Amino acid sequence: MAFEQKPNSGTLFRNEEKRTENSPDASGTALIGGVKYKISGWIKQGQNGKRFTSLSFKPADEPSYADRRDPPRKPMRDEIDDDIPWG
């Protein structure tokens, strides 16, 4: 039987092979309000010396910056709709 995410819960797994210093220490998924999210977590140290985990949530269907193959581009002049009345 396949794993089924329970509503309003998530799972994080330790990232054993960080590619860069800024890569998350843990990643996983969560199902919140019927929407699946990607979770990233970083272990940090606060000013008081206590360790904490900082989390980031992104919709699972939204590509991350690393997943994008082409950078965003501005529309070319011939792609602009000149038929829009401007006053």
N, C-alpha and C positions, 0 to 999 in steps of 0.2 A: 504494500500500500504506500502511495506517495505521500510526502509530507504536506500537510495543509496548514497554512498560517491561520492562527486563531485571530478573530477580530480584536483590534486595539492591543496588539502585542507585537513584539519584534525579537529578532535574534541577531547577536553580534558574534563575529568570529575574529580571533586574533590574526592580524596580518603578519605572517611569518617572514615574508620577503618584501620589505619596503623598497620601492624603487628610488625614492628620493627622501630627503629629510622631512619634507612637507607631506609625504604620503600618510594616509590615516594609519593609526595603530590597530584599528579594528574596522570591519565593515560587515554589512548584513542587510536585512530587509525588515520592514514593518508593514502591517496592515492597519491603517487608521482611517476610520470613517468610510470603509469600503474602498479606499485608495491604497495601492501598494507603493511604498517608498523605499528608496535606497538610503541606508544609514552609513555615515562615516563617523568614526570616533578617534579623538586624539587624547592621549594621556598627557596632562600638563601639571605644572606645579604653581600654586597660588602664591601671592606675596607673603602669606602667613606660613609658607612651607608645606601646606597640606596638598596632597595630590588630588586631582579631580579629572573627570572625563568630559571633554567638550564634544558635542554632537552636532551633526549637520544632516538634514533630511531633504531629499529631492524626489519628486515623483519618479517612479521607476521607468515610465515611458519617455522621460525627458533625457536626451543624450547629455552626457557630461562633456566638459570642454575637451577632454582627452579623446572622447569618442568621435568628435566632429572631424571630418576629413578636410573640409574646405572652410576657410575663415569666412565670416559674414561679409557680404559685399553690398555696396551701394547700388541702387538700380541705375541702369544705363539710361541716357536721355530718351531713347526711343521706347523705353518701357514705361515712361511716365504718361498717365492719362491726361491729355490736355483738354478733354471735353468737360472737365469739372468746372462749373461756374464759380468764380471767386468774387462775387459781389457785384 
